Amino acid sequence: MASNQPKPDDRSDNVEKLQNMIDNTLENIEKAEDTASLSNNEERAKIEAKNERRRESIEAMRSEVKDEAQYNNYQ
């Protein structure tokens, strides 16, 4: 029978995972900006709004990277 014990909290690679997510999001912003330059005004506005949400996500991820780095330094 399987144990109902939760897995131990392994946060050792969270900073790396978060950094990869940030890099991927930045790449998506660049690709979207290239697409926006070829789009009509309506599509461009949608892309710009999505990129703004992406930038907000990046800020949150960077804050989380700092938290994780502090957590790992205290372990």
PDB file of N, CA, C and O in Angstrom:
ATOM      1  N   MET A   1       0.827  -1.188   0.000  1.00  0.00           N
ATOM      2  CA  MET A   1       0.000   0.000   0.000  1.00  0.00           C
ATOM      3  C   MET A   1       0.871   1.252   0.000  1.00  0.00           C
ATOM      4  O   MET A   1       1.926   1.269   0.634  1.00  0.00           O
ATOM      5  N   ALA A   2       0.445   2.290  -0.697  1.00  0.00           N
ATOM      6  CA  ALA A   2       1.199   3.536  -0.777  1.00  0.00           C
ATOM      7  C   ALA A   2       1.056   4.323   0.509  1.00  0.00           C
ATOM      8  O   ALA A   2      -0.003   4.340   1.137  1.00  0.00           O
ATOM      9  N   SER A   3       2.118   4.958   0.878  1.00  0.00           N
ATOM     10  CA  SER A   3       2.119   5.786   2.078  1.00  0.00           C
ATOM     11  C   SER A   3       1.491   7.137   1.763  1.00  0.00           C
ATOM     12  O   SER A   3       1.668   7.676   0.671  1.00  0.00           O
ATOM     13  N   ASN A   4       0.772   7.663   2.710  1.00  0.00           N
ATOM     14  CA  ASN A   4       0.164   8.981   2.527  1.00  0.00           C
ATOM     15  C   ASN A   4       1.053  10.105   3.029  1.00  0.00           C
ATOM     16  O   ASN A   4       0.595  11.235   3.199  1.00  0.00           O
ATOM     17  N   GLN A   5       2.316   9.802   3.266  1.00  0.00           N
ATOM     18  CA  GLN A   5       3.252  10.812   3.730  1.00  0.00           C
ATOM     19  C   GLN A   5       3.608  11.756   2.580  1.00  0.00           C
ATOM     20  O   GLN A   5       3.888  11.302   1.471  1.00  0.00           O
ATOM     21  N   PRO A   6       3.600  13.069   2.838  1.00  0.00           N
ATOM     22  CA  PRO A   6       4.010  13.997   1.774  1.00  0.00           C
ATOM     23  C   PRO A   6       5.504  13.867   1.512  1.00  0.00           C
ATOM     24  O   PRO A   6       6.282  13.483   2.385  1.00  0.00           O
ATOM     25  N   LYS A   7       5.875  14.198   0.285  1.00  0.00           N
ATOM     26  CA  LYS A   7       7.295  14.184  -0.067  1.00  0.00           C
ATOM     27  C   LYS A   7       7.987  15.314   0.681  1.00  0.00           C
ATOM     28  O   LYS A   7       7.381  16.359   0.923  1.00  0.00           O
ATOM     29  N   PRO A   8       9.242  15.118   1.049  1.00  0.00           N
ATOM     30  CA  PRO A   8       9.963  16.210   1.710  1.00  0.00           C
ATOM     31  C   PRO A   8      10.101  17.403   0.773  1.00  0.00           C
ATOM     32  O   PRO A   8      10.179  17.240  -0.445  1.00  0.00           O
ATOM     33  N   ASP A   9      10.129  18.589   1.342  1.00  0.00           N
ATOM     34  CA  ASP A   9      10.224  19.818   0.571  1.00  0.00           C
ATOM     35  C   ASP A   9      11.645  19.988   0.046  1.00  0.00           C
ATOM     36  O   ASP A   9      12.550  20.352   0.797  1.00  0.00           O
ATOM     37  N   ASP A  10      11.840  19.723  -1.253  1.00  0.00           N
ATOM     38  CA  ASP A  10      13.160  19.879  -1.874  1.00  0.00           C
ATOM     39  C   ASP A  10      13.150  21.135  -2.727  1.00  0.00           C
ATOM     40  O   ASP A  10      12.641  21.144  -3.848  1.00  0.00           O
ATOM     41  N   ARG A  11      13.720  22.192  -2.174  1.00  0.00           N
ATOM     42  CA  ARG A  11      13.726  23.476  -2.870  1.00  0.00           C
ATOM     43  C   ARG A  11      15.097  23.780  -3.462  1.00  0.00           C
ATOM     44  O   ARG A  11      15.353  24.907  -3.884  1.00  0.00           O
ATOM     45  N   SER A  12      15.974  22.790  -3.495  1.00  0.00           N
ATOM     46  CA  SER A  12      17.359  23.033  -3.885  1.00  0.00           C
ATOM     47  C   SER A  12      17.519  23.528  -5.318  1.00  0.00           C
ATOM     48  O   SER A  12      18.469  24.252  -5.617  1.00  0.00           O
ATOM     49  N   ASP A  13      16.607  23.150  -6.203  1.00  0.00           N
ATOM     50  CA  ASP A  13      16.754  23.574  -7.605  1.00  0.00           C
ATOM     51  C   ASP A  13      15.697  24.594  -8.026  1.00  0.00           C
ATOM     52  O   ASP A  13      15.538  24.853  -9.219  1.00  0.00           O
ATOM     53  N   ASN A  14      14.978  25.174  -7.076  1.00  0.00           N
ATOM     54  CA  ASN A  14      13.934  26.142  -7.425  1.00  0.00           C
ATOM     55  C   ASN A  14      14.493  27.390  -8.093  1.00  0.00           C
ATOM     56  O   ASN A  14      13.877  27.919  -9.019  1.00  0.00           O
ATOM     57  N   VAL A  15      15.651  27.872  -7.640  1.00  0.00           N
ATOM     58  CA  VAL A  15      16.232  29.072  -8.235  1.00  0.00           C
ATOM     59  C   VAL A  15      16.523  28.821  -9.708  1.00  0.00           C
ATOM     60  O   VAL A  15      16.227  29.661 -10.558  1.00  0.00           O
ATOM     61  N   GLU A  16      17.103  27.666 -10.005  1.00  0.00           N
ATOM     62  CA  GLU A  16      17.413  27.324 -11.400  1.00  0.00           C
ATOM     63  C   GLU A  16      16.135  27.222 -12.231  1.00  0.00           C
ATOM     64  O   GLU A  16      16.083  27.727 -13.352  1.00  0.00           O
ATOM     65  N   LYS A  17      15.121  26.580 -11.694  1.00  0.00           N
ATOM     66  CA  LYS A  17      13.845  26.441 -12.417  1.00  0.00           C
ATOM     67  C   LYS A  17      13.208  27.805 -12.659  1.00  0.00           C
ATOM     68  O   LYS A  17      12.711  28.085 -13.750  1.00  0.00           O
ATOM     69  N   LEU A  18      13.228  28.640 -11.642  1.00  0.00           N
ATOM     70  CA  LEU A  18      12.660  29.979 -11.795  1.00  0.00           C
ATOM     71  C   LEU A  18      13.435  30.788 -12.821  1.00  0.00           C
ATOM     72  O   LEU A  18      12.834  31.512 -13.615  1.00  0.00           O
ATOM     73  N   GLN A  19      14.758  30.679 -12.818  1.00  0.00           N
ATOM     74  CA  GLN A  19      15.562  31.422 -13.788  1.00  0.00           C
ATOM     75  C   GLN A  19      15.253  30.958 -15.212  1.00  0.00           C
ATOM     76  O   GLN A  19      15.197  31.773 -16.133  1.00  0.00           O
ATOM     77  N   ASN A  20      15.054  29.660 -15.391  1.00  0.00           N
ATOM     78  CA  ASN A  20      14.669  29.152 -16.711  1.00  0.00           C
ATOM     79  C   ASN A  20      13.314  29.710 -17.133  1.00  0.00           C
ATOM     80  O   ASN A  20      13.115  30.056 -18.298  1.00  0.00           O
ATOM     81  N   MET A  21      12.385  29.796 -16.185  1.00  0.00           N
ATOM     82  CA  MET A  21      11.067  30.352 -16.496  1.00  0.00           C
ATOM     83  C   MET A  21      11.182  31.822 -16.881  1.00  0.00           C
ATOM     84  O   MET A  21      10.504  32.277 -17.802  1.00  0.00           O
ATOM     85  N   ILE A  22      12.031  32.562 -16.186  1.00  0.00           N
ATOM     86  CA  ILE A  22      12.242  33.977 -16.515  1.00  0.00           C
ATOM     87  C   ILE A  22      12.832  34.104 -17.912  1.00  0.00           C
ATOM     88  O   ILE A  22      12.371  34.917 -18.714  1.00  0.00           O
ATOM     89  N   ASP A  23      13.854  33.298 -18.203  1.00  0.00           N
ATOM     90  CA  ASP A  23      14.479  33.341 -19.532  1.00  0.00           C
ATOM     91  C   ASP A  23      13.475  33.022 -20.632  1.00  0.00           C
ATOM     92  O   ASP A  23      13.443  33.694 -21.663  1.00  0.00           O
ATOM     93  N   ASN A  24      12.659  32.001 -20.414  1.00  0.00           N
ATOM     94  CA  ASN A  24      11.648  31.626 -21.412  1.00  0.00           C
ATOM     95  C   ASN A  24      10.617  32.739 -21.602  1.00  0.00           C
ATOM     96  O   ASN A  24      10.194  33.015 -22.724  1.00  0.00           O
ATOM     97  N   THR A  25      10.219  33.368 -20.511  1.00  0.00           N
ATOM     98  CA  THR A  25       9.238  34.449 -20.598  1.00  0.00           C
ATOM     99  C   THR A  25       9.815  35.643 -21.341  1.00  0.00           C
ATOM    100  O   THR A  25       9.125  36.261 -22.152  1.00  0.00           O
ATOM    101  N   LEU A  26      11.074  35.973 -21.072  1.00  0.00           N
ATOM    102  CA  LEU A  26      11.719  37.066 -21.805  1.00  0.00           C
ATOM    103  C   LEU A  26      11.787  36.762 -23.297  1.00  0.00           C
ATOM    104  O   LEU A  26      11.580  37.643 -24.131  1.00  0.00           O
ATOM    105  N   GLU A  27      12.076  35.517 -23.620  1.00  0.00           N
ATOM    106  CA  GLU A  27      12.125  35.106 -25.030  1.00  0.00           C
ATOM    107  C   GLU A  27      10.737  35.240 -25.669  1.00  0.00           C
ATOM    108  O   GLU A  27      10.616  35.685 -26.810  1.00  0.00           O
ATOM    109  N   ASN A  28       9.700  34.855 -24.931  1.00  0.00           N
ATOM    110  CA  ASN A  28       8.337  34.985 -25.445  1.00  0.00           C
ATOM    111  C   ASN A  28       7.955  36.441 -25.670  1.00  0.00           C
ATOM    112  O   ASN A  28       7.253  36.759 -26.630  1.00  0.00           O
ATOM    113  N   ILE A  29       8.414  37.327 -24.789  1.00  0.00           N
ATOM    114  CA  ILE A  29       8.148  38.758 -24.965  1.00  0.00           C
ATOM    115  C   ILE A  29       8.781  39.238 -26.262  1.00  0.00           C
ATOM    116  O   ILE A  29       8.145  39.952 -27.038  1.00  0.00           O
ATOM    117  N   GLU A  30      10.029  38.850 -26.502  1.00  0.00           N
ATOM    118  CA  GLU A  30      10.720  39.270 -27.730  1.00  0.00           C
ATOM    119  C   GLU A  30       9.998  38.762 -28.974  1.00  0.00           C
ATOM    120  O   GLU A  30       9.802  39.509 -29.933  1.00  0.00           O
ATOM    121  N   LYS A  31       9.604  37.496 -28.957  1.00  0.00           N
ATOM    122  CA  LYS A  31       8.893  36.927 -30.109  1.00  0.00           C
ATOM    123  C   LYS A  31       7.571  37.645 -30.334  1.00  0.00           C
ATOM    124  O   LYS A  31       7.189  37.926 -31.470  1.00  0.00           O
ATOM    125  N   ALA A  32       6.878  37.938 -29.240  1.00  0.00           N
ATOM    126  CA  ALA A  32       5.587  38.622 -29.353  1.00  0.00           C
ATOM    127  C   ALA A  32       5.763  40.034 -29.899  1.00  0.00           C
ATOM    128  O   ALA A  32       4.938  40.512 -30.679  1.00  0.00           O
ATOM    129  N   GLU A  33       6.840  40.700 -29.488  1.00  0.00           N
ATOM    130  CA  GLU A  33       7.093  42.050 -30.001  1.00  0.00           C
ATOM    131  C   GLU A  33       7.380  42.018 -31.501  1.00  0.00           C
ATOM    132  O   GLU A  33       6.971  42.918 -32.235  1.00  0.00           O
ATOM    133  N   ASP A  34       8.078  40.991 -31.946  1.00  0.00           N
ATOM    134  CA  ASP A  34       8.311  40.832 -33.387  1.00  0.00           C
ATOM    135  C   ASP A  34       6.988  40.639 -34.113  1.00  0.00           C
ATOM    136  O   ASP A  34       6.762  41.226 -35.171  1.00  0.00           O
ATOM    137  N   THR A  35       6.121  39.819 -33.546  1.00  0.00           N
ATOM    138  CA  THR A  35       4.810  39.575 -34.141  1.00  0.00           C
ATOM    139  C   THR A  35       3.971  40.853 -34.122  1.00  0.00           C
ATOM    140  O   THR A  35       3.272  41.153 -35.090  1.00  0.00           O
ATOM    141  N   ALA A  36       4.040  41.597 -33.031  1.00  0.00           N
ATOM    142  CA  ALA A  36       3.246  42.826 -32.905  1.00  0.00           C
ATOM    143  C   ALA A  36       3.615  43.831 -33.983  1.00  0.00           C
ATOM    144  O   ALA A  36       2.758  44.559 -34.484  1.00  0.00           O
ATOM    145  N   SER A  37       4.891  43.868 -34.338  1.00  0.00           N
ATOM    146  CA  SER A  37       5.320  44.842 -35.355  1.00  0.00           C
ATOM    147  C   SER A  37       4.695  44.551 -36.716  1.00  0.00           C
ATOM    148  O   SER A  37       4.650  45.423 -37.584  1.00  0.00           O
ATOM    149  N   LEU A  38       4.215  43.327 -36.899  1.00  0.00           N
ATOM    150  CA  LEU A  38       3.594  42.941 -38.171  1.00  0.00           C
ATOM    151  C   LEU A  38       2.076  42.865 -38.073  1.00  0.00           C
ATOM    152  O   LEU A  38       1.415  42.481 -39.038  1.00  0.00           O
ATOM    153  N   SER A  39       1.520  43.222 -36.933  1.00  0.00           N
ATOM    154  CA  SER A  39       0.094  43.032 -36.680  1.00  0.00           C
ATOM    155  C   SER A  39      -0.677  44.340 -36.805  1.00  0.00           C
ATOM    156  O   SER A  39      -0.108  45.432 -36.793  1.00  0.00           O
ATOM    157  N   ASN A  40      -2.007  44.187 -36.926  1.00  0.00           N
ATOM    158  CA  ASN A  40      -2.868  45.364 -36.947  1.00  0.00           C
ATOM    159  C   ASN A  40      -3.004  45.925 -35.536  1.00  0.00           C
ATOM    160  O   ASN A  40      -2.527  45.320 -34.576  1.00  0.00           O
ATOM    161  N   ASN A  41      -3.645  47.066 -35.413  1.00  0.00           N
ATOM    162  CA  ASN A  41      -3.723  47.753 -34.123  1.00  0.00           C
ATOM    163  C   ASN A  41      -4.397  46.910 -33.045  1.00  0.00           C
ATOM    164  O   ASN A  41      -3.951  46.905 -31.898  1.00  0.00           O
ATOM    165  N   GLU A  42      -5.467  46.198 -33.400  1.00  0.00           N
ATOM    166  CA  GLU A  42      -6.202  45.400 -32.419  1.00  0.00           C
ATOM    167  C   GLU A  42      -5.324  44.267 -31.883  1.00  0.00           C
ATOM    168  O   GLU A  42      -5.236  44.054 -30.674  1.00  0.00           O
ATOM    169  N   GLU A  43      -4.681  43.551 -32.794  1.00  0.00           N
ATOM    170  CA  GLU A  43      -3.798  42.457 -32.381  1.00  0.00           C
ATOM    171  C   GLU A  43      -2.598  42.989 -31.600  1.00  0.00           C
ATOM    172  O   GLU A  43      -2.174  42.380 -30.618  1.00  0.00           O
ATOM    173  N   ARG A  44      -2.056  44.114 -32.033  1.00  0.00           N
ATOM    174  CA  ARG A  44      -0.913  44.711 -31.351  1.00  0.00           C
ATOM    175  C   ARG A  44      -1.279  45.053 -29.906  1.00  0.00           C
ATOM    176  O   ARG A  44      -0.482  44.825 -28.996  1.00  0.00           O
ATOM    177  N   ALA A  45      -2.465  45.592 -29.695  1.00  0.00           N
ATOM    178  CA  ALA A  45      -2.916  45.944 -28.348  1.00  0.00           C
ATOM    179  C   ALA A  45      -3.029  44.699 -27.477  1.00  0.00           C
ATOM    180  O   ALA A  45      -2.650  44.729 -26.306  1.00  0.00           O
ATOM    181  N   LYS A  46      -3.545  43.609 -28.032  1.00  0.00           N
ATOM    182  CA  LYS A  46      -3.652  42.357 -27.277  1.00  0.00           C
ATOM    183  C   LYS A  46      -2.270  41.828 -26.904  1.00  0.00           C
ATOM    184  O   LYS A  46      -2.051  41.378 -25.779  1.00  0.00           O
ATOM    185  N   ILE A  47      -1.344  41.887 -27.855  1.00  0.00           N
ATOM    186  CA  ILE A  47       0.016  41.403 -27.610  1.00  0.00           C
ATOM    187  C   ILE A  47       0.693  42.257 -26.550  1.00  0.00           C
ATOM    188  O   ILE A  47       1.359  41.731 -25.658  1.00  0.00           O
ATOM    189  N   GLU A  48       0.526  43.568 -26.644  1.00  0.00           N
ATOM    190  CA  GLU A  48       1.142  44.456 -25.656  1.00  0.00           C
ATOM    191  C   GLU A  48       0.576  44.212 -24.258  1.00  0.00           C
ATOM    192  O   GLU A  48       1.312  44.257 -23.272  1.00  0.00           O
ATOM    193  N   ALA A  49      -0.721  43.956 -24.170  1.00  0.00           N
ATOM    194  CA  ALA A  49      -1.346  43.664 -22.872  1.00  0.00           C
ATOM    195  C   ALA A  49      -0.794  42.354 -22.302  1.00  0.00           C
ATOM    196  O   ALA A  49      -0.511  42.254 -21.108  1.00  0.00           O
ATOM    197  N   LYS A  50      -0.647  41.362 -23.167  1.00  0.00           N
ATOM    198  CA  LYS A  50      -0.109  40.079 -22.711  1.00  0.00           C
ATOM    199  C   LYS A  50       1.344  40.234 -22.263  1.00  0.00           C
ATOM    200  O   LYS A  50       1.756  39.653 -21.259  1.00  0.00           O
ATOM    201  N   ASN A  51       2.109  41.016 -23.007  1.00  0.00           N
ATOM    202  CA  ASN A  51       3.504  41.237 -22.622  1.00  0.00           C
ATOM    203  C   ASN A  51       3.602  41.979 -21.297  1.00  0.00           C
ATOM    204  O   ASN A  51       4.524  41.736 -20.518  1.00  0.00           O
ATOM    205  N   GLU A  52       2.669  42.875 -21.035  1.00  0.00           N
ATOM    206  CA  GLU A  52       2.675  43.576 -19.747  1.00  0.00           C
ATOM    207  C   GLU A  52       2.428  42.577 -18.620  1.00  0.00           C
ATOM    208  O   GLU A  52       3.064  42.662 -17.570  1.00  0.00           O
ATOM    209  N   ARG A  53       1.513  41.633 -18.825  1.00  0.00           N
ATOM    210  CA  ARG A  53       1.278  40.595 -17.820  1.00  0.00           C
ATOM    211  C   ARG A  53       2.520  39.724 -17.659  1.00  0.00           C
ATOM    212  O   ARG A  53       2.852  39.303 -16.551  1.00  0.00           O
ATOM    213  N   ARG A  54       3.197  39.457 -18.762  1.00  0.00           N
ATOM    214  CA  ARG A  54       4.440  38.685 -18.682  1.00  0.00           C
ATOM    215  C   ARG A  54       5.485  39.420 -17.859  1.00  0.00           C
ATOM    216  O   ARG A  54       6.178  38.809 -17.045  1.00  0.00           O
ATOM    217  N   ARG A  55       5.605  40.725 -18.065  1.00  0.00           N
ATOM    218  CA  ARG A  55       6.584  41.515 -17.299  1.00  0.00           C
ATOM    219  C   ARG A  55       6.252  41.480 -15.802  1.00  0.00           C
ATOM    220  O   ARG A  55       7.149  41.396 -14.964  1.00  0.00           O
ATOM    221  N   GLU A  56       4.967  41.546 -15.479  1.00  0.00           N
ATOM    222  CA  GLU A  56       4.554  41.454 -14.075  1.00  0.00           C
ATOM    223  C   GLU A  56       4.921  40.085 -13.505  1.00  0.00           C
ATOM    224  O   GLU A  56       5.368  39.981 -12.363  1.00  0.00           O
ATOM    225  N   SER A  57       4.731  39.041 -14.303  1.00  0.00           N
ATOM    226  CA  SER A  57       5.101  37.695 -13.860  1.00  0.00           C
ATOM    227  C   SER A  57       6.596  37.594 -13.617  1.00  0.00           C
ATOM    228  O   SER A  57       7.029  36.965 -12.651  1.00  0.00           O
ATOM    229  N   ILE A  58       7.384  38.207 -14.484  1.00  0.00           N
ATOM    230  CA  ILE A  58       8.836  38.191 -14.327  1.00  0.00           C
ATOM    231  C   ILE A  58       9.225  38.864 -13.011  1.00  0.00           C
ATOM    232  O   ILE A  58      10.092  38.371 -12.290  1.00  0.00           O
ATOM    233  N   GLU A  59       8.586  39.984 -12.704  1.00  0.00           N
ATOM    234  CA  GLU A  59       8.882  40.662 -11.436  1.00  0.00           C
ATOM    235  C   GLU A  59       8.589  39.732 -10.261  1.00  0.00           C
ATOM    236  O   GLU A  59       9.380  39.648  -9.321  1.00  0.00           O
ATOM    237  N   ALA A  60       7.459  39.040 -10.313  1.00  0.00           N
ATOM    238  CA  ALA A  60       7.091  38.117  -9.236  1.00  0.00           C
ATOM    239  C   ALA A  60       8.088  36.960  -9.159  1.00  0.00           C
ATOM    240  O   ALA A  60       8.481  36.552  -8.066  1.00  0.00           O
ATOM    241  N   MET A  61       8.496  36.434 -10.309  1.00  0.00           N
ATOM    242  CA  MET A  61       9.454  35.332 -10.311  1.00  0.00           C
ATOM    243  C   MET A  61      10.811  35.786  -9.767  1.00  0.00           C
ATOM    244  O   MET A  61      11.467  35.035  -9.045  1.00  0.00           O
ATOM    245  N   ARG A  62      11.230  36.990 -10.102  1.00  0.00           N
ATOM    246  CA  ARG A  62      12.503  37.503  -9.582  1.00  0.00           C
ATOM    247  C   ARG A  62      12.440  37.665  -8.070  1.00  0.00           C
ATOM    248  O   ARG A  62      13.417  37.394  -7.371  1.00  0.00           O
ATOM    249  N   SER A  63      11.305  38.101  -7.572  1.00  0.00           N
ATOM    250  CA  SER A  63      11.128  38.208  -6.123  1.00  0.00           C
ATOM    251  C   SER A  63      11.211  36.828  -5.481  1.00  0.00           C
ATOM    252  O   SER A  63      11.806  36.662  -4.416  1.00  0.00           O
ATOM    253  N   GLU A  64      10.611  35.848  -6.137  1.00  0.00           N
ATOM    254  CA  GLU A  64      10.653  34.484  -5.619  1.00  0.00           C
ATOM    255  C   GLU A  64      12.074  33.916  -5.661  1.00  0.00           C
ATOM    256  O   GLU A  64      12.468  33.162  -4.771  1.00  0.00           O
ATOM    257  N   VAL A  65      12.839  34.274  -6.687  1.00  0.00           N
ATOM    258  CA  VAL A  65      14.243  33.835  -6.765  1.00  0.00           C
ATOM    259  C   VAL A  65      14.994  34.354  -5.546  1.00  0.00           C
ATOM    260  O   VAL A  65      15.774  33.622  -4.937  1.00  0.00           O
ATOM    261  N   LYS A  66      14.762  35.618  -5.187  1.00  0.00           N
ATOM    262  CA  LYS A  66      15.429  36.186  -4.005  1.00  0.00           C
ATOM    263  C   LYS A  66      15.035  35.423  -2.755  1.00  0.00           C
ATOM    264  O   LYS A  66      15.885  35.105  -1.924  1.00  0.00           O
ATOM    265  N   ASP A  67      13.734  35.125  -2.616  1.00  0.00           N
ATOM    266  CA  ASP A  67      13.262  34.368  -1.454  1.00  0.00           C
ATOM    267  C   ASP A  67      13.911  32.991  -1.396  1.00  0.00           C
ATOM    268  O   ASP A  67      14.358  32.554  -0.335  1.00  0.00           O
ATOM    269  N   GLU A  68      13.962  32.313  -2.533  1.00  0.00           N
ATOM    270  CA  GLU A  68      14.539  30.972  -2.586  1.00  0.00           C
ATOM    271  C   GLU A  68      16.033  31.013  -2.282  1.00  0.00           C
ATOM    272  O   GLU A  68      16.551  30.141  -1.584  1.00  0.00           O
ATOM    273  N   ALA A  69      16.720  32.015  -2.800  1.00  0.00           N
ATOM    274  CA  ALA A  69      18.155  32.135  -2.552  1.00  0.00           C
ATOM    275  C   ALA A  69      18.406  32.341  -1.058  1.00  0.00           C
ATOM    276  O   ALA A  69      19.326  31.750  -0.492  1.00  0.00           O
ATOM    277  N   GLN A  70      17.595  33.172  -0.429  1.00  0.00           N
ATOM    278  CA  GLN A  70      17.721  33.371   1.014  1.00  0.00           C
ATOM    279  C   GLN A  70      17.436  32.084   1.768  1.00  0.00           C
ATOM    280  O   GLN A  70      18.156  31.740   2.705  1.00  0.00           O
ATOM    281  N   TYR A  71      16.387  31.367   1.365  1.00  0.00           N
ATOM    282  CA  TYR A  71      16.025  30.112   2.012  1.00  0.00           C
ATOM    283  C   TYR A  71      17.188  29.122   1.913  1.00  0.00           C
ATOM    284  O   TYR A  71      17.561  28.490   2.901  1.00  0.00           O
ATOM    285  N   ASN A  72      17.755  28.993   0.718  1.00  0.00           N
ATOM    286  CA  ASN A  72      18.848  28.041   0.513  1.00  0.00           C
ATOM    287  C   ASN A  72      20.110  28.446   1.269  1.00  0.00           C
ATOM    288  O   ASN A  72      20.875  27.582   1.697  1.00  0.00           O
ATOM    289  N   ASN A  73      20.337  29.742   1.438  1.00  0.00           N
ATOM    290  CA  ASN A  73      21.510  30.205   2.181  1.00  0.00           C
ATOM    291  C   ASN A  73      21.389  29.931   3.668  1.00  0.00           C
ATOM    292  O   ASN A  73      22.400  29.825   4.362  1.00  0.00           O
ATOM    293  N   TYR A  74      20.163  29.815   4.167  1.00  0.00           N
ATOM    294  CA  TYR A  74      19.966  29.580   5.586  1.00  0.00           C
ATOM    295  C   TYR A  74      19.842  28.102   5.919  1.00  0.00           C
ATOM    296  O   TYR A  74      19.708  27.741   7.088  1.00  0.00           O
ATOM    297  N   GLN A  75      19.884  27.255   4.919  1.00  0.00           N
ATOM    298  CA  GLN A  75      19.762  25.796   5.162  1.00  0.00           C
ATOM    299  C   GLN A  75      21.102  25.162   5.420  1.00  0.00           C
ATOM    300  O   GLN A  75      21.181  23.953   5.641  1.00  0.00           O
TER     301      GLN A  75
END
